[in-house]
Amino acid sequence: MSGETTLREVLVRLGKAVESLELAAETRLEKERDFFEAEAEVQRMAADRARLAQEIDKSEARAERLAEVNREVSRRLVTAMETIRAVLDR
């Protein structure tokens, strides 16, 4: 009986050890999946950031061009007003 009891105890312990190992493996795989998902999200965010940075650069360049055109239009308006005043003053 003692040998049979010991064998049963060993089999039970072995079964618990296998269950524990399976749980640890599942946990590890789940953590790896989470890591890869997080890494993919970081890559998507980096791509979005790069795209947004490009759009900001384009918008800033356009704003600078518009400001330059605005300054030129303003300068021309001042010149036109001065010309009109000069004509009216004659």
N, CA, C and O of each residue as an XYZ file, in Angstrom:
360
protein
N       0.813     -1.196      0.000
C       0.000      0.000      0.000
C       0.855      1.257      0.000
O       0.526      2.226     -0.684
N       1.912      1.256      0.733
C       2.771      2.431      0.852
C       3.346      2.836     -0.494
O       3.398      4.024     -0.811
N       3.778      1.863     -1.290
C       4.310      2.150     -2.616
C       3.243      2.731     -3.525
O       3.516      3.645     -4.303
N       2.033      2.207     -3.429
C       0.929      2.697     -4.244
C       0.530      4.107     -3.814
O       0.252      4.955     -4.661
N       0.499      4.363     -2.519
C       0.179      5.696     -1.997
C       1.237      6.694     -2.453
O       0.920      7.804     -2.880
N       2.469      6.291     -2.358
C       3.555      7.178     -2.776
C       3.454      7.470     -4.265
O       3.658      8.606     -4.692
N       3.143      6.456     -5.051
C       3.000      6.649     -6.488
C       1.850      7.605     -6.780
O       1.970      8.480     -7.638
N       0.745      7.443     -6.078
C      -0.391      8.343     -6.255
C       0.002      9.769     -5.872
O      -0.311     10.722     -6.585
N       0.685      9.902     -4.747
C       1.117     11.232     -4.297
C       2.053     11.878     -5.329
O       1.966     13.072     -5.615
N       2.928     11.065     -5.865
C       3.856     11.573     -6.877
C       3.093     11.990     -8.127
O       3.383     13.036     -8.708
N       2.130     11.189     -8.544
C       1.334     11.521     -9.728
C       0.506     12.795     -9.499
O       0.374     13.629    -10.395
N      -0.044     12.930     -8.297
C      -0.807     14.137     -7.966
C       0.118     15.348     -7.998
O      -0.231     16.381     -8.571
N       1.282     15.231     -7.393
C       2.253     16.339     -7.395
C       2.701     16.664     -8.818
O       2.854     17.827     -9.190
N       2.907     15.599     -9.608
C       3.303     15.798    -10.996
C       2.192     16.519    -11.765
O       2.463     17.426    -12.551
N       0.955     16.114    -11.537
C      -0.184     16.765    -12.185
C      -0.272     18.235    -11.804
O      -0.515     19.083    -12.663
N      -0.077     18.544    -10.531
C      -0.104     19.938    -10.077
C       1.049     20.726    -10.683
O       0.886     21.888    -11.054
N       2.203     20.100    -10.782
C       3.358     20.767    -11.376
C       3.119     21.065    -12.850
O       3.477     22.136    -13.338
N       2.507     20.108    -13.565
C       2.199     20.306    -14.980
C       1.172     21.423    -15.136
O       1.310     22.266    -16.023
N       0.151     21.443    -14.292
C      -0.854     22.506    -14.332
C      -0.204     23.865    -14.075
O      -0.499     24.849    -14.754
N       0.672     23.899    -13.098
C       1.380     25.142    -12.775
C       2.241     25.603    -13.945
O       2.291     26.792    -14.258
N       2.916     24.656    -14.587
C       3.740     24.978    -15.750
C       2.885     25.478    -16.906
O       3.262     26.436    -17.582
N       1.743     24.846    -17.142
C       0.841     25.275    -18.205
C       0.321     26.684    -17.933
O       0.244     27.511    -18.842
N      -0.033     26.952    -16.682
C      -0.507     28.282    -16.312
C       0.583     29.329    -16.527
O       0.322     30.419    -17.036
N       1.806     28.981    -16.133
C       2.927     29.908    -16.324
C       3.175     30.163    -17.813
O       3.459     31.291    -18.215
N       3.066     29.112    -18.625
C       3.265     29.266    -20.067
C       2.163     30.129    -20.673
O       2.445     30.987    -21.509
N       0.918     29.916    -20.267
C      -0.194     30.726    -20.762
C      -0.025     32.190    -20.358
O      -0.264     33.096    -21.156
N       0.387     32.406    -19.118
C       0.611     33.767    -18.637
C       1.709     34.442    -19.438
O       1.587     35.606    -19.819
N       2.780     33.705    -19.689
C       3.892     34.258    -20.467
C       3.457     34.602    -21.886
O       3.793     35.668    -22.401
N       2.711     33.699    -22.516
C       2.225     33.958    -23.872
C       1.296     35.171    -23.915
O       1.350     35.972    -24.849
N       0.450     35.296    -22.902
C      -0.455     36.437    -22.841
C       0.333     37.737    -22.687
O       0.012     38.742    -23.322
N       1.358     37.713    -21.847
C       2.193     38.902    -21.671
C       2.940     39.246    -22.961
O       3.090     40.420    -23.300
N       3.402     38.233    -23.671
C       4.085     38.480    -24.953
C       3.117     39.074    -25.969
O       3.479     39.985    -26.713
N       1.884     38.561    -26.004
C       0.877     39.119    -26.913
C       0.614     40.578    -26.568
O       0.548     41.435    -27.450
N       0.466     40.851    -25.267
C       0.249     42.228    -24.836
C       1.422     43.115    -25.238
O       1.233     44.248    -25.681
N       2.638     42.586    -25.077
C       3.831     43.351    -25.441
C       3.835     43.660    -26.933
O       4.086     44.797    -27.334
N       3.556     42.648    -27.759
C       3.566     42.849    -29.206
C       2.451     43.817    -29.632
O       2.642     44.628    -30.538
N       1.299     43.726    -28.978
C       0.219     44.660    -29.274
C       0.625     46.079    -28.893
O       0.366     47.028    -29.634
N       1.261     46.215    -27.735
C       1.719     47.541    -27.304
C       2.794     48.066    -28.247
O       2.801     49.249    -28.584
N       3.682     47.210    -28.665
C       4.734     47.617    -29.597
C       4.131     48.065    -30.935
O       4.572     49.054    -31.521
N       3.133     47.338    -31.405
C       2.465     47.712    -32.652
C       1.761     49.058    -32.485
O       1.775     49.884    -33.398
N       1.153     49.277    -31.333
C       0.483     50.554    -31.076
C       1.498     51.694    -31.037
O       1.227     52.780    -31.548
N       2.645     51.460    -30.446
C       3.700     52.483    -30.412
C       4.159     52.799    -31.835
O       4.385     53.962    -32.167
N       4.297     51.789    -32.665
C       4.689     52.014    -34.060
C       3.631     52.809    -34.812
O       3.958     53.696    -35.600
N       2.351     52.491    -34.566
C       1.270     53.254    -35.204
C       1.290     54.702    -34.730
O       1.097     55.627    -35.520
N       1.523     54.889    -33.446
C       1.575     56.244    -32.906
C       2.765     57.012    -33.478
O       2.648     58.203    -33.764
N       3.891     56.355    -33.646
C       5.064     57.008    -34.227
C       4.789     57.403    -35.674
O       5.186     58.482    -36.112
N       4.114     56.538    -36.407
C       3.769     56.857    -37.791
C       2.797     58.036    -37.831
O       2.936     58.932    -38.663
N       1.812     58.032    -36.926
C       0.872     59.149    -36.857
C       1.597     60.438    -36.498
O       1.311     61.498    -37.056
N       2.526     60.341    -35.571
C       3.285     61.515    -35.153
C       4.084     62.079    -36.327
O       4.128     63.292    -36.532
N       4.704     61.205    -37.081
C       5.489     61.652    -38.235
C       4.576     62.316    -39.273
O       4.923     63.350    -39.843
N       3.414     61.714    -39.509
C       2.462     62.283    -40.466
C       1.978     63.644    -39.981
O       1.906     64.596    -40.759
N       1.646     63.734    -38.698
C       1.178     65.006    -38.153
C       2.274     66.064    -38.183
O       2.002     67.236    -38.444
N       3.507     65.657    -37.917
C       4.626     66.604    -37.978
C       4.778     67.149    -39.391
O       5.039     68.338    -39.577
N       4.616     66.292    -40.376
C       4.671     66.740    -41.779
C       3.554     67.732    -42.080
O       3.778     68.763    -42.715
N       2.358     67.411    -41.619
C       1.223     68.300    -41.851
C       1.439     69.644    -41.165
O       1.104     70.689    -41.723
N       1.996     69.621    -39.963
C       2.283     70.871    -39.253
C       3.320     71.681    -40.019
O       3.173     72.893    -40.177
N       4.360     71.019    -40.492
C       5.386     71.718    -41.276
C       4.778     72.370    -42.508
O       5.084     73.522    -42.819
N       3.911     71.632    -43.218
C       3.257     72.187    -44.405
C       2.373     73.381    -44.033
O       2.365     74.401    -44.721
N       1.631     73.235    -42.932
C       0.747     74.320    -42.498
C       1.548     75.552    -42.090
O       1.158     76.680    -42.392
N       2.661     75.335    -41.407
C       3.512     76.463    -41.008
C       4.092     77.156    -42.237
O       4.156     78.385    -42.285
N       4.512     76.377    -43.225
C       5.055     76.966    -44.452
C       3.968     77.766    -45.169
O       4.226     78.861    -45.670
N       2.762     77.222    -45.214
C       1.642     77.926    -45.866
C       1.316     79.199    -45.106
O       1.079     80.242    -45.716
N       1.302     79.127    -43.794
C       1.019     80.319    -42.974
C       2.074     81.391    -43.211
O       1.755     82.578    -43.281
N       3.329     80.974    -43.334
C       4.408     81.938    -43.606
C       4.219     82.582    -44.979
O       4.399     83.790    -45.133
N       3.855     81.775    -45.972
C       3.599     82.334    -47.314
C       2.421     83.310    -47.281
O       2.479     84.375    -47.896
N       1.354     82.946    -46.564
C       0.196     83.839    -46.452
C       0.564     85.135    -45.736
O       0.105     86.210    -46.123
N       1.384     85.042    -44.703
C       1.824     86.246    -43.992
C       2.638     87.139    -44.918
O       2.486     88.360    -44.894
N       3.493     86.545    -45.724
C       4.298     87.317    -46.679
C       3.406     87.998    -47.709
O       3.593     89.174    -48.020
N       2.434     87.253    -48.238
C       1.495     87.832    -49.200
C       0.708     88.951    -48.528
O       0.480     89.997    -49.137
N       0.295     88.747    -47.298
C      -0.448     89.763    -46.557
C       0.390     91.038    -46.405
O      -0.122     92.143    -46.583
N       1.665     90.882    -46.077
C       2.543     92.046    -45.955
C       2.667     92.771    -47.296
O       2.654     94.001    -47.341
N       2.788     92.014    -48.381
C       2.907     92.613    -49.714
C       1.628     93.350    -50.095
O       1.683     94.460    -50.624
N       0.479     92.739    -49.828
C      -0.806     93.387    -50.122
C      -0.938     94.665    -49.299
O      -1.366     95.698    -49.812
N      -0.575     94.591    -48.039
C      -0.640     95.762    -47.170
C       0.263     96.878    -47.697
O      -0.140     98.041    -47.725
N       1.460     96.535    -48.107
C       2.397     97.516    -48.652
C       1.815     98.166    -49.909
O       1.906     99.380    -50.094
N       1.217     97.339    -50.765
C       0.626     97.869    -52.000
C      -0.570     98.777    -51.708
O      -0.764     99.797    -52.370
N      -1.365     98.394    -50.710
C      -2.508     99.232    -50.339
C      -2.044    100.589    -49.825
O      -2.617    101.620    -50.176
N      -1.016    100.585    -49.002
C      -0.467    101.843    -48.493
C       0.023    102.691    -49.658
O      -0.247    103.891    -49.698
N       0.735    102.092    -50.604
C       1.221    102.819    -51.782
C       0.056    103.379    -52.586
O       0.098    104.528    -53.025
N      -0.991    102.566    -52.781
C      -2.169    103.012    -53.537
C      -2.857    104.165    -52.820
O      -3.255    105.138    -53.461
N      -3.004    104.072    -51.499
C      -3.650    105.152    -50.746
C      -2.833    106.436    -50.819
O      -3.389    107.525    -50.958
N      -1.540    106.308    -50.728
C      -0.683    107.496    -50.823
C      -0.794    108.124    -52.213
O      -0.823    109.348    -52.341
N      -0.854    107.303    -53.238
C      -1.006    107.803    -54.606
C      -2.337    108.520    -54.759
O      -2.398    109.594    -55.357
N      -3.399    107.940    -54.228
C      -4.728    108.551    -54.319
C      -4.741    109.879    -53.574
O      -5.299    110.849    -54.086
N      -4.154    109.959    -52.396
C      -4.075    111.209    -51.630
C      -3.311    112.269    -52.415
O      -3.699    113.437    -52.457
N      -2.215    111.833    -53.036
C      -1.407    112.788    -53.796
C      -2.216    113.350    -54.964
O      -2.145    114.542    -55.261
N      -2.987    112.481    -55.623
C      -3.801    112.934    -56.763
C      -4.895    113.892    -56.276
O      -5.156    114.919    -56.902
N      -5.524    113.545    -55.162
C      -6.623    114.366    -54.619
C      -6.108    115.721    -54.118
O      -6.812    116.728    -54.201
N      -4.896    115.737    -53.608
C      -4.328    116.981    -53.078
C      -3.952    117.962    -54.166
O      -3.748    119.137    -53.861
N      -3.852    117.553    -55.400
C      -3.440    118.441    -56.498
C      -4.496    119.351    -56.903
O      -4.302    120.157    -57.813
